[in-house]
Amino acid sequence: MQSDNALLPPYRVLDLTDGQGVFCTKLLADYGADVVKVEPPTGDQGRAKGPFANDDPQTESSLYFLFYNTNKRSITLDLATEEGRDIFKRLAAQADVVVESLPVGHMKGLGLDYESLREANPGLVMASISPFGQTGPWKNFKSSDLIAMAASGYMQITGDPDQPPVRLGNEHSHFPGAQYAAVAILAALYHRDMLSGEGQYIDVSLQEALITYYTDAHPALAWMQLGQNVTRVGTNSTLVIPLGAFPCKDGWISAGIITPREWDALAAWIHEVTGNDEILNEQYRGGNQDRAPHIDMITAMFVDFSTRFNAEELFHEGQKRNLVFLPVNDVSALLDDPQLEASHLWSELDHPVVGALKYPLGVFDSEDIAPSAVAAPRLGQDNQAIYCGELGLSPQELVTLRAQGVV
């Protein structure tokens, strides 16, 4: 599976993640690791998650699963059975990494915790991704994206100031923990290969990881120093005025005016278009804090101006005037974006069931190294290659295991 110019060596990674950790193993797989998705015989729960290609809810057509499992292989294995656990131990004895996001204590209950697995493989690196980590009074609590956003404090700073807190779009709480886990795994592998020869156990809390992703708002420092909670400001800012998303003829434009020069250029442009002399008032000139008391008036004049143009007109004319105006893209715009095309973000992968689809695989661009580009695996497609080809089971043994529901 690995291409000759992959970023990572072909480390064998056993993937026991659900939605909380699947992005971690996707990153490892896309950059060259040999990631084997270990699925129950009925299939990973992500295969039942919509939307579905051609609106056909079958095992192989979940667009969610197809995206998060590019460049992986798939085997089926029932860890609830003794035979399944024995087979997993044999797989782990030959693996470099195990990544799991099962409930805290579940792997130990199966006899597949790190202490058990490392007996046969001292160099094994294992990462556990959970809502609140493996220790502490909340370790056994269940969670969801909404709960994670609330528990981390992220919702306190997200939304409009006069509206309730909101969570970010998509299941954003999963990504920070998954990224921390991926980086920690690579660091542990480097430490093993270059220094100690020994593996490590990595404990990642989604709550803790998510907290570190909004430190640019300095909520902890603001509280410790001022006794104040950082509050919600919507798409606007209390430091840059005007800044935010503003309506235009065909959608939305984002704009940010920082320096006095930028304000003078914007004010002159608004005056040219609207003829409103108020925008030239001296009290609005200078720095952002000079404009802060007048944010409502400035916003009203800006909206009167922006709604006379479409997004592309504002973007290009803003560029000519050295002003930061950018359209708020929808998905169709992203797929046709010339910048993303030039930077080789999109790769078309052909899946044997759903056909060719575009995937954002080229997040880093290099002439020498490229992400792997193989569509997500069909359920159990690598059973024979791994169980027979690597573990040495006979075809008849595999047939028996399948009949018993072990694979």
C-alpha positions, -999 to +999 in steps of 0.1 A: +000+000+000+028+024+008+041+046-020+079+049-026+079+085-016+057+083+016+065+106+045+065+078+071+081+043+072+055+016+069+048+013+106+021-012+113-008+005+132-038-014+145-068+009+145-095+004+171-108+039+170-143+053+166-152+089+157-131+103+186-098+089+172-103+080+136-087+112+124-055+102+142-052+070+123-062+088+090-033+111+094-009+082+100-023+063+070-023+093+046+014+099+054+025+064+048+019+041+078+003+007+073-029+012+092-051-018+096-087-010+106-098-038+130-136-039+126-163-061+142-177-086+117-207-063+113-185-034+104-173-003+121-200+020+134-188+047+111-200+027+081-236+034+093-231+071+094-245+093+067-245+110+043-243+081+018-231+080-018-260+080-042-282+082-011-277+044-007-273+035+030-251+004+026-219-008+043-196+006+017-212+039+008-209+061+040-191+093+029-181+098+065-163+064+065-148+069+031-132+102+041-118+091+074-104+058+063-084+066+032-052+046+028-061+020+054-067-017+052-096-036+068-099-068+087-129-081+107-124-095+142-147-100+172-128-090+203-156-102+225-146-138+217-116-156+232-104-166+197-107-129+186-086-117+215-059-143+209-057-133+173-054-096+182-026-104+206-007-121+178-013-091+156-002-067+183+030-087+188+040-078+153+027-042+153+044-009+160+013+010+172-022+003+187-046+032+187-080+029+205-108+051+216-130+026+235-145+033+269-119+036+297-111+002+311-126-017+282-093-029+268-081-039+303-113-059+307-105-078+274-069-084+286-057-062+258-044-032+278-009-019+273+006-038+301-007-071+287+003-064+251+038-051+258+047-084+274+051-099+239+061-066+223+082-043+245+085-019+216+048-014+211+034+022+212-002+024+224-024+055+224-058+057+241-081+086+231-110+093+255-133+121+265-116+129+298-085+108+299-077+076+318-076+091+353-096+115+374-132+116+386-146+120+351-127+092+334-157+069+330-181+097+319-196+094+284-194+123+261-204+138+227-192+167+206-216+190+224-205+178+259-168+181+249-173+217+237-191+226+269-167+209+292-136+224+276-150+260+278-150+264+240-187+272+239-181+301+263-163+320+236-183+308+206-214+326+193-230+360+195-227+380+228-265+383+232-272+346+224-266+313+242-232+296+237-229+274+206-206+247+195-184+248+164-197+232+132-189+195+125-175+173+153-147+197+159-139+184+194-124+152+179-097+168+159-074+184+185-072+151+205-066+131+173-038+154+162-021+154+196-023+116+196-007+114+161+021+137+170+027+118+203+028+085+185+054+097+161+075+111+189+072+078+208+083+059+177+113+082+172+122+078+209+119+040+205+138+038+172+166+063+179+170+062+217+155+036+240+142+007+219+111+007+242+075+016+235+053+040+254+017+044+265-001+076+255-031+089+272-050+117+253-080+136+268-103+153+243-112+178+269-076+188+276-066+189+239-096+211+230-087+236+257-054+243+241-070+252+208-085+284+221-056+298+241-053+327+216-082+342+235-062+339+267-092+329+289-072+315+317-048+345+319-077+369+316-095+352+345-063+350+367-053+386+361-086+404+357-112+380+372-131+382+339-145+355+316-136+360+279-170+365+263-186+358+229-182+383+201-197+364+172-178+371+140-169+405+151-140+416+173-135+441+201-099+447+189-103+451+152-131+473+138-147+465+115-139+428+114-163+399+106-186+384+081-209+409+063-237+403+038-233+411+001-255+405-030-248+368-034-237+357+000-212+368+026-178+386+026-153+385+054-134+417+061-108+430+086-095+466+089-065+469+112-042+499+104-051+536+101-041+534+064-066+506+058-093+525+075-087+556+054-088+535+022-120+518+033-137+551+043-128+566+010-142+536-009-175+536+011-179+573+005-173+568-033-200+542-034-227+555-009-220+592-008-224+590+030-203+618+045-206+603+080-180+577+071-153+604+068-159+617+103-126+624+121-137+605+152-135+572+133-099+577+122-068+564+140-065+531+157-091+504+163-098+515+198-107+549+185-135+533+166-146+509+193-173+532+208-188+536+173-189+499+163-227+499+157-227+530+134-196+517+115-212+483+110-244+498+097-225+519+072-204+489+061-235+468+055-251+495+034-219+495+013-212+457+011-248+448+000-243+468-032-217+443-045-213+405-049-185+387-031-161+385-061-164+422-068-156+431-032-127+406-032-110+419-064-116+456-057-104+452-021-072+436-034-066+466-056-070+489-026-048+466-004-078+457+018-085+423+033-118+411+017-124+375+011-156+356+001-171+332+027-168+300+006-193+273+003-183+237-007-189+242-044-166+273-043-139+253-026-140+225-052-134+251-079-110+273-060-079+281-082-057+284-051-066+250-039-062+236-074-027+251-077-017+238-043-028+202-052-052+198-023-077+176-040-070+140-051-095+119-069-097+083-055-117+055-072-136+033-048-148-001-062-184+005-049-191+043-050-167+052-078-145+083-081-147+110-055-125+140-046-106+140-013-086+168+004-053+148+008-027+173-003-026+194+029+012+196+026+028+202-009+062+188-017+079+178-049+096+148-032+069+135-008+032+131-014+004+117+007-007+081-001-038+080-023-059+048-019-097+048-013-111+035+020-112-003+023-142-025+019-152-044+050-128-072+057-111-069+023-077-077+038-087-107+060-070-133+038-039-112+032-033-106+069-047-137+085-033-162+060-005-143+044+009-129+077-003-149+106-001-182+087-037-194+091-048-218+065-078-209+042-098-236+060-090-220+094-102-187+081-134-202+068-140-218+102-134-185+120-158-168+097-185-194+103-180-190+141-184-152+138-149-145+150-139-127+118 
